[in-house]
Amino acid sequence: MNIVVLVKQVPDSGLERNLRQDDKTVDRDAGNLVIGELDEYAIEEALKLKEAHGGEVTVLTVGPEKATETIRKALSMGPDKAVHVSDPAIHGSDTVATSAIIAAALGKLEYDLVIAGAESTDGQTGALPAMLSERLGIAQLTGARKLTVDGDKLTIERQTDDGYEVIEATTPAIVSVWDTINEPRYPSFKGIMQAKKKPVETYSLSDLGVSADQVGLDSAWSEVLEFSGRPPKGAGVKVPDEGDGGSKLVEFLATQKIV
């Protein structure tokens, strides 16, 4: 089974994240850049499938030259090779344009299954897997908390607020996963060293036959009009207990729609 895993380099969600003042896009030069959190679960699931069924795992990312750091981190977990789509014209692309780029890159590869995180930690649209499904004409199984493969048959448990739904499809298909699906492995020292020697193929937009007019900030279907910093933390609310503290606490939680 040939599996392609989509990964993305994003600002560390544990640190403060900012937008650029000039074009209101994510400032990727400020703070630490890491592999998307859910992408690690996607990689782990691909590796588990490879161990069970054989085949090859390819990492695919779209991003600037700096994204090579994320590719090597991904490869250190165990995938066999990587594809990096990098072109200055891509800057500012929205999900629609990104899906076109990834679909074109997948057209260069042989795959049975594409696995992605359910959403990125920067854009958080959660729409990319569905867009790829439409562009490629393949089935989509999104929001998986469990994935089972039997020949060319795929079965997932799709995570919902009330439990899960069972969805089936046949390959080729795209599956997106949540962090409930597995526990990602830590790269070993051997894996880190081997990652430096694994092949990484780089494509530009022209290599993929994608016009620069189709991507970038000027072609985006969505636009950030304005933004502001996080407001300062205010004082907490005190609930005095005069024998009815429990009732007051429940009333307060209800007004905040917590209960």
Secondary structure as UniProt FT lines:
FT   STRAND          2..7
FT   STRAND          9..11
FT   TURN            13..14
FT   TURN            21..23
FT   TURN            28..29
FT   STRAND          33..35
FT   HELIX           37..53
FT   STRAND          56..62
FT   HELIX           65..67
FT   HELIX           68..76
FT   STRAND          81..85
FT   HELIX           88..90
FT   TURN            91..92
FT   HELIX           95..106
FT   TURN            107..108
FT   STRAND          113..117
FT   HELIX           128..136
FT   STRAND          139..150
FT   TURN            151..152
FT   STRAND          153..160
FT   TURN            161..162
FT   STRAND          163..170
FT   STRAND          173..177
FT   TURN            179..180
FT   HELIX           189..195
FT   TURN            196..197
FT   STRAND          200..203
FT   HELIX           205..208
FT   HELIX           212..214
FT   HELIX           217..219
FT   HELIX           245..255
FT   TURN            256..257
//
